[in-house]
């Protein structure tokens, strides 16, 4: 009898777990009628929504992704790929036609996530899909995560002016050998030497252009409001030479002036793309480039079996809730998840919404 009771108890526990999983994923599907997901859940753990197809290994793959824009690359403006402030996600900033051209209206543009930093370490396996993102791009030719600065809608890294905090003299006194005594030992004395070529600097004078790093955001965005920002407009993706950083009068420096060249901040994350972005490093001094490809079983934004390595470190998936005018949670703004987005990410075991 004890064995039978234990068996019944185990069946009840499994049934309860399946019901809970159905409830969790059913809630996800109900959040928006437009949501398109490819989160790997076996048919025994979730009810397959109408219109979905499954892969041969039993994992849900995709449904209708027609609402997700195709990223446009043939209109003369290649969409820049931005990194978010955390370094976790890469995204494009486009309109509902997939157009990133800054000459078009900026009012209805949003973020589509097109790649993910698989090398990061997730706390307890929790990955949060943000409701909003700030844009960052490389400001050097290095591929390091730490070489990203805030970006504008042209895809250029942004800089701010650093000024002298205190006056600097034109000369200073240094101690050096001025002779020897009768025993041949050196004699030291104070000598006045010129500083900075003899050019005195007062507090507030220009010192250099510095990249708008996330770690120094309080310097260039105090109290949540940007100070005057600048970008370097040339043929090297806005990456200035070292000489330009200390030349206030270089004509290639441009101030941010309007909605077409200002910083991308607080962009709504509306989709996880049906295309993924791949970065190819260029030769030293030339920078690299991004290309866009349709997601498939081989590679997608988070998953893949061939070309891309699935994000196996994701155990729990959280969709961050946006905030309303009064600070209340209004749910995730995400309205579509592209085909194969989480394909083969088989370690995902739970989802939370907001």
C-alpha angles and dihedrals in degrees: 000000000000090000092050092048090050090050092050090047090052091049091050090050092050091046090050091049092050091048090050092050091048088051093048096049093037087057089052092052092048095051089082132001087218097055113123116193140178099184109151109248122149118236090248090062103044140023112252109237117232113274096025124128127208132213123243091260091060101255122127110251114175152330135195108327097174093119093062111091121241108235109247117226102158101071097083095265117086108208111247115235111228132197120222123237094263095052090235101107140038120206147167126231109224145142126249089279091057091251119145097177107136090213089071124074114297096195098087101036121122142174126272114192109228104167143016134214101243093182095068123107114237120210104245089342093290117149118186119203101213123232092216135016139197117221126242131175136183115281094186134038090254119110093216119128088231094063098077127114132187111281138215130219091269089062094250125135114248129231137188132207118260113206133195111273093201138018116273122210124231092232140026137193120250131182115236142151110283099173146318132271127232090278093055094252119139120261116214127211142165117267127186114230132185120254125210093354090304094296111138118213126206127207108280096028117133114269107168147318111263127195117251098248120185089234091058097042092125088063098055100023105037114180090000096298122110118235117217106306130195139202132199111235113204140113095280100076093268096301106140124211117249091256092059092057091069097036110090091182099054103131093219092070111097129187119231104253113164149002093289097062104022127114121286105235130159095008111178114244100226103162146018099222132252084215127058127211124230124197123217117192116229131214117291110286095016103076125221136269141232126226129190126227136179113259117249141159088281096056139356138155094288105001146044144136104217123019094020131045113233116242095254093170092073111100102150124034120204126187108207117228121234120232125242127221091276095045095260121140111258099177134259114316090213109121103171141028115197129238116285090003094146098018112157092004087130097164093072106112106160142030129200127189116214 
